[in-house]
């Protein structure tokens, strides 16, 4: 059995190759039971400090001749207060099994796997939803996902300017310095990166706005938006979290990674549904429907629509990334 560290997973996974594999697996489908979601109450402190345990299984079907097929399960813990201890909020491990025999194939670092597949799911959505000429990106959030999201968006669209906003200005500046060194690598063009303090102006200026936070209050307001923008909402993975307000979701054409996950778990979708601000029918498509051509994303030449993609994560995405890392490693 292979054991792949975070560094080995990172080295084995190419962004564009993973985006292509995600698209293929969303098109072909796999078995994906609902994730197991358990709250781990904090011994001391408010409910906001409660941790989360996630178990996410998925498997592909064997062919008629008995070949192929893999089984995977991810175990993830989310401890929101870890940032105060200079630790990641998310830890995870991924077990990949042979779909024919059940034999273990690999144990992969699930934390790195999660960041890579999450960023690439946003990249896949951007292929369908952002304007092909998008040149400016605002990254809201400075956590572990932020540099990956910036890099992937810059590979999908000809991004020339990146603005970083974070609650902690020092973290935003550190991310700017990191990206100034790492971002141009492999892109073949210089990209200007700066930290910003005025979130409202930064949202209005950006062609693509990506959010990856644990916020419980909206960070992007619909009144700040302009025609042609694409919103990529990656954080707020629980019903009590939120990165956009009702006006934003009402103004936008809504897309999700999976309908089942977004309707149940994503505060940016679940809360406005509960209040009546939107209806289930307002969700145009999920990644299954886009990949299969059953629904369309942004039409060619559409410079006016505001698109919003809400990601909550899916076990299918982990399986695609684990298979890619295992095959490449």
Secondary structure by P-SEA (a helix, b strand, c coil): cccccaaaaaaaccaaaaaaaaaaaaaacccccccccccccccccccccbbbbbbbbbbbbbcccccbbbbbbbbbbbbccccccccccccbbbbbbcccccccccccaaaaaaaaaaaaaaaaaaaccccccccbbbbcccccaaaaaaaaaaaaccccbbbbbcccaaaaaaaaaaaaccccccccbbbbbbccccaaaaaaaccbbbbbcccccccccccccccbbbbbbccccccccccccaaaaaacccccccaaaaaccccccaaaaaacccccccccccaaaaaaccccccccccccbbbbbbbcccaaaaaaaaaaaaaac
